[in-house]
Each structure stands twice: as C-alpha cells, then as structure tokens.
Amino acid sequence: MMALPGKYKLLLILAASIALTAFIAWLLALRPTSGSVIREQGPESHKAKARIPSTGGQAFLATLFLVGFPGALWMQDPNAIIGVATGLLSGLIGFADDILKLSKHNTSGLKARYKLILQIIVGLLCTGAVYYLIPDDKLMIPFTGTVIRIGLWKIILGIFCYMTIINAVNFTDGLDGLAATTVAIASFCLAGAIWVSGVDSTAAVPIILFGICVGFLPWNWNPAKIFMGDSGSLALSGALAAIAIASSLEIVLLIIGLVFLIEIATVVMQVVYFKLTGGRRIFRMTPIHHAWELRGYSERKIAIGASVIGIIAGAVGWWSAIKI
C-alpha cells in the first residue's frame, strides 16, 4: 500500500467512487429494462416515469463493494468496514424489494413486516459489531464536545438511528435528484463532523457516499434517466447511519439529516391524523415533497429548496461535533 497521508487517500477514494458510479450508472441508463413501477397514489405527472429504469442502486452496491471495502482496508479502520458492510446488507434488502416490485408489476414489493424484520436484523448486526467488536459504547453530546459512555443504550439508540435514517431517506427518494442531492450534502457534512471529532480515517465511508451521489446525479437530475430504487436509497442510508453509530455521532446525524426527518415525520403525522379523524388529511399528499409538487413547484425547485435546508442543517450538525 502507498504511504500517503490520510487526506490524499480520501481524495483518491472520492475520485474512484465518483468515476465508478458514473460509469456504471451510464451503462445501466443505456440498458433496456422493464422500467419502474410507479405508485398509483402519487402525482399524475409521475405516471410518465414508468419507462425510466430503477436500477441505479446496482451502481451503488458495486461501488460500495469495489471501492468501499478496499478503501476501508487501506485506511485500516474497522469502523469503516462496519459502515460499508451495513450499507451493502441494507442495499440487498432494497434490491429484493425492487426485484419483487418489477416481477409483480406493482408497488407492494417486499411485505412491510418482512422488510422491518430484515432491517432490525441488519441494525442489530451493525450496532452489535460496534458495541462488542470495536468495542464502543460512547455517544457524543452535540454542541458540548462531551463524550459519554451509555453502555447497552448504545445498541438501542443505534437501532433507533439506523431505522429512522434508512426509512426517512427511502421516503425522501421520490423526486428526480432529491435523495441524491440531500444524501450528498448529509454525507459531506457527516464526513466533516467525523474529521473534526478526530477520527479522519472513518470519514472514508461518508466520502464514498458523497462520491456515489455526485457520480449518480448527472443521470438522476431532472429529467432523470435512471432512478436509484430502494436498493440505492437503503444502501446509502444504511452506510450513513452505520458510520454515525460507529463514530458516536448518532445525534449529530439526526441534526444533519433534518430534511429526512421532516419527510418521515410528515408521513407519520398524515397516517396518525387520517386514522384518528376517520379519513381527514393534514397535507394534500405525503411525503411532503409531493405536497409541494401539487402546489405547482417543479421537481428541480423542490430539490434545490431541500438542498438549502440540508446545507443549513448539515453546517449546524458539523459545527455541533467540534470539540470545545
């Protein structure tokens, strides 16, 4: 292995992630497929997207495997290995979901209870590896620079963080470029938070995720030529959550991921209010990006607006991780 400073290794890992993802996404966008399965309850304008392939997540899984594992080994960081492995396992859950959707020609995919069980299993594997193999039970308290030990609560908080982030990012993936831009921002800011917290080698994973999103965006920006599918959104979010858990930055990630939390919160609020009131709604449609779409905002404007919120939240989260 080359004896390079950590920052140069990260730059090489970033370049490889961008190049490989962009190349594979280009190949997948050109390859004829059966297209995507579009949710019937979604905006009418989305029906035309049924011809667009939803195989972009395959590029993410390939990059995580071909760049992520060698990069983690090169950085000699067990936290990074856990992050990459969790991203791949999460992406495989999404891949199974995507395959079932296409084979059934509807949006049901993997049944919710099976998906939930698999997500809990992966979350347990991730948090268990951090707690028992590293071993680590620390948690950073944002804005204070204080790190405390929380014992087995590390596993409970870790699973909550993992389940929240992967499902929130999955809900966010509903417009051209929306998930890719917001995850890119969150990944970049989490890498910065990890860097200032003093473990720069662990930043390799969010740097890879940032590179994946940058490489994918030219093909996913409106009008999209390819979608990431559940395999892509779960791979990105699974790795993002795992590396935050391994870095003791669970709460910091929840700050950085404000856009994702808003998306999932609107869904939960809508469902609860709908059941309590016998069919009344708070929003015209959820996740919230669809409500803005129905108000006449273009997909590009919504993605840019969400990105602005993501940048502000990401900057706050990054700053909150600085040791005082």
C-alpha positions in Angstrom: 0.0 0.0 0.0 1.2 3.5 -0.8 2.3 5.5 2.3 0.1 8.5 1.7 -1.3 11.0 4.2 -4.9 10.3 5.1 -6.3 13.3 3.2 -4.7 12.1 -0.1 -6.1 8.7 0.4 -9.6 10.2 0.9 -9.2 12.2 -2.3 -8.3 9.0 -4.2 -11.2 7.1 -2.7 -13.6 10.0 -3.6 -12.3 10.1 -7.2 -12.7 6.3 -7.6 -16.3 6.5 -6.1 -17.4 9.2 -8.5 -15.8 7.6 -11.6 -17.1 4.1 -11.0 -20.6 5.1 -10.0 -20.9 7.5 -13.0 -19.7 4.8 -15.4 -22.0 2.0 -14.1 -24.9 4.4 -14.0 -24.3 5.3 -17.6 -24.3 1.7 -18.6 -27.5 1.0 -16.6 -29.2 4.0 -18.1 -28.5 2.8 -21.6 -29.5 -0.8 -20.9 -33.1 -1.6 -21.9 -35.2 -2.6 -18.9 -38.9 -3.0 -18.0 -38.8 0.4 -16.4 -40.1 1.4 -12.9 -43.2 0.7 -11.0 -44.9 4.0 -10.2 -47.1 4.4 -7.1 -50.8 4.8 -8.1 -51.4 7.2 -5.3 -48.6 9.5 -6.5 -48.9 12.7 -8.6 -50.4 12.1 -12.0 -47.3 13.6 -13.6 -45.2 10.7 -12.3 -47.1 8.2 -14.5 -44.8 9.1 -17.4 -41.8 7.9 -15.4 -42.8 4.3 -15.7 -40.4 3.8 -18.6 -37.3 5.0 -16.6 -35.2 2.2 -15.2 -34.9 2.0 -11.4 -31.6 0.0 -11.4 -29.3 2.8 -10.3 -28.8 1.2 -6.9 -26.8 -1.6 -8.5 -24.1 1.0 -9.2 -24.2 2.0 -5.5 -23.8 -1.6 -4.4 -20.9 -2.2 -6.9 -19.1 1.0 -5.7 -19.5 0.2 -2.1 -18.1 -3.3 -2.7 -15.3 -2.4 -5.1 -14.2 0.9 -3.6 -15.7 0.7 -0.1 -14.0 -2.5 1.2 -10.6 -1.8 -0.3 -10.8 1.8 0.9 -11.7 0.8 4.4 -8.8 -1.7 4.5 -6.5 0.9 3.1 -7.5 3.3 5.8 -7.1 0.4 8.3 -10.3 1.4 10.0 -12.7 -1.2 11.5 -15.5 1.4 11.8 -15.3 2.0 8.0 -15.6 -1.8 7.4 -18.7 -1.9 9.5 -20.2 1.1 7.7 -19.6 -0.5 4.2 -20.9 -3.9 5.3 -24.0 -2.4 6.8 -24.6 -0.4 3.6 -24.3 -3.5 1.4 -26.7 -5.5 3.6 -29.2 -2.7 3.7 -28.9 -2.3 -0.1 -29.6 -6.0 -0.5 -32.9 -5.6 1.3 -33.8 -2.9 -1.1 -32.6 -5.0 -4.0 -35.0 -7.8 -3.0 -37.8 -5.2 -2.7 -37.0 -3.7 -6.2 -37.0 -7.2 -7.8 -40.3 -8.1 -6.3 -41.9 -4.8 -7.4 -40.8 -5.4 -11.0 -41.8 -9.1 -11.0 -45.3 -8.3 -9.6 -45.7 -5.1 -11.7 -46.9 -3.2 -8.6 -45.5 -1.2 -5.7 -46.1 -3.8 -3.0 -42.7 -5.3 -3.2 -41.3 -7.0 -0.1 -44.0 -7.1 2.6 -43.6 -4.4 5.2 -43.3 -6.9 8.1 -40.5 -8.8 6.4 -38.7 -5.6 5.4 -39.0 -4.4 9.0 -37.6 -7.7 10.4 -34.7 -7.6 8.0 -33.9 -4.0 8.8 -33.9 -4.8 12.5 -31.6 -7.7 11.9 -29.1 -5.6 10.0 -29.4 -2.8 12.6 -28.6 -5.4 15.3 -25.7 -6.7 13.4 -24.3 -3.2 12.9 -24.8 -2.0 16.5 -23.7 -5.3 17.9 -20.5 -5.1 15.9 -19.8 -1.6 17.2 -20.6 -2.5 20.8 -18.9 -5.9 21.0 -16.2 -6.0 18.4 -14.7 -2.4 18.4 -15.8 -2.3 21.3 -17.5 1.1 21.7 -20.4 2.4 23.9 -19.7 6.1 23.5 -22.0 8.9 22.5 -21.1 12.5 21.6 -23.3 15.2 23.0 -23.7 17.9 20.3 -22.5 21.5 21.0 -20.7 20.5 24.1 -17.7 18.4 22.9 -18.6 15.9 25.7 -18.4 12.2 25.1 -20.2 9.9 27.5 -20.5 6.1 27.9 -24.0 4.8 27.6 -23.5 1.0 27.9 -26.2 -1.1 26.2 -28.1 2.0 25.4 -25.6 2.3 22.6 -27.4 -0.6 20.8 -30.9 0.8 21.5 -30.0 4.3 20.3 -28.1 2.9 17.4 -31.0 0.8 16.1 -33.3 3.8 16.5 -30.9 6.0 14.5 -30.5 3.3 11.8 -34.2 2.5 11.4 -35.1 6.2 11.3 -32.5 7.2 8.8 -33.0 4.3 6.3 -36.7 4.7 6.2 -36.6 8.5 6.1 -34.1 8.5 3.2 -36.3 5.9 1.5 -39.3 8.3 1.8 -37.2 11.2 0.5 -36.4 9.3 -2.7 -39.5 10.4 -4.6 -38.4 13.2 -7.0 -35.6 13.4 -9.6 -32.4 14.3 -7.8 -34.0 14.9 -4.4 -32.4 11.9 -2.5 -29.1 12.1 -4.3 -28.6 15.8 -3.5 -29.7 15.7 0.1 -27.7 12.5 0.9 -24.6 14.0 -0.8 -24.9 17.1 1.5 -25.5 14.9 4.6 -22.6 12.6 3.7 -20.2 15.6 3.1 -21.3 17.2 6.4 -21.0 13.9 8.4 -17.5 13.4 6.9 -16.7 16.9 8.2 -18.1 16.1 11.6 -16.1 12.9 11.8 -13.0 14.8 10.7 -13.3 17.5 13.4 -14.1 14.8 16.0 -10.6 13.4 15.5 -11.0 10.1 13.6 -10.3 11.1 10.0 -9.9 7.5 8.7 -13.6 6.8 9.4 -14.5 9.7 7.1 -13.8 7.3 4.2 -17.3 5.9 4.2 -19.3 9.2 4.0 -16.7 10.4 1.4 -17.6 7.3 -0.7 -21.3 8.0 -0.2 -20.7 11.6 -1.3 -18.8 10.3 -4.4 -21.6 7.9 -5.2 -24.2 10.7 -5.2 -22.0 13.0 -7.2 -21.4 10.3 -9.8 -25.0 9.4 -10.0 -26.5 12.9 -10.1 -25.9 13.7 -13.8 -28.1 10.7 -14.6 -30.7 11.3 -11.9 -31.2 15.1 -12.0 -34.5 16.2 -13.6 -35.3 14.9 -16.1 -34.0 11.7 -14.6 -32.6 9.0 -16.9 -32.4 6.4 -14.1 -33.6 6.0 -10.5 -31.7 4.6 -7.6 -34.6 2.4 -6.4 -34.8 1.0 -2.9 -31.5 -0.8 -3.3 -29.8 2.6 -3.8 -31.6 4.6 -1.1 -31.2 1.8 1.5 -27.5 1.2 0.7 -26.7 5.0 1.0 -28.7 5.5 4.2 -27.6 2.2 5.8 -24.0 3.1 5.4 -24.6 6.7 6.5 -26.4 5.6 9.7 -23.8 2.8 10.5 -20.8 5.1 10.3 -22.5 7.7 12.5 -23.2 4.9 15.1 -19.6 3.7 14.8 -18.3 7.3 15.3 -20.6 8.1 18.3 -22.4 10.7 16.2 -25.9 9.4 16.2 -27.5 12.6 17.5 -25.3 14.7 15.2 -26.5 12.7 12.2 -30.1 13.3 13.2 -29.3 17.1 13.2 -27.6 16.8 9.8 -30.4 14.7 8.4 -33.2 17.3 9.2 -34.6 17.0 5.6 -35.0 13.2 6.0 -36.7 13.7 9.4 -39.1 16.2 8.0 -40.0 13.8 5.2 -40.7 10.8 7.5 -42.4 13.0 10.1 -45.0 14.2 7.6 -45.8 10.6 6.6 -46.3 9.6 10.3 -48.4 12.7 11.0 -50.6 12.1 8.0 -51.2 8.4 8.8 -52.0 9.0 12.5 -54.2 12.0 11.8 -56.0 10.1 9.0 -56.8 7.2 11.4 -57.8 9.4 14.3 -60.2 11.6 12.2 -61.7 8.9 10.0 -60.1 10.0 6.8 -59.1 13.6 7.1 -55.6 14.8 6.0 -53.1 17.4 7.2 -51.3 17.5 3.9 -52.6 17.1 0.3 -50.1 14.3 -0.1 -47.1 12.8 1.7 -44.1 12.6 1.8 -44.1 16.4 2.0 -42.2 16.9 -1.3 -45.4 15.6 -3.1 -47.5 18.3 -1.4 -45.2 21.0 -2.7 -45.3 19.3 -6.1 -49.1 19.5 -6.1 -48.8 23.2 -5.3 -47.1 23.7 -8.6 -43.4 23.7 -7.7 -41.2 21.9 -10.1 -39.1 18.9 -9.1 -35.9 21.0 -9.6 -37.1 23.8 -7.3 -38.1 21.3 -4.6 -34.8 19.5 -4.8 -32.9 22.9 -4.6 -35.1 24.0 -1.7 -34.5 20.8 0.2 -30.8 21.1 -0.5 -30.7 24.6 1.0 -32.3 23.2 4.2 -29.9 20.3 4.1 -26.9 22.6 3.8 -28.0 24.7 6.8 -28.8 21.6 8.9 -25.6 20.0 7.8 -23.5 23.0 8.8 -25.1 23.1 12.2 -24.5 19.4 12.7 -20.9 19.7 11.6 -20.3 22.6 13.9 -22.0 20.7 16.8 -19.4 18.0 16.6 -16.4 20.3 17.1 -14.7 19.6 20.4 -14.7 22.7 22.5 
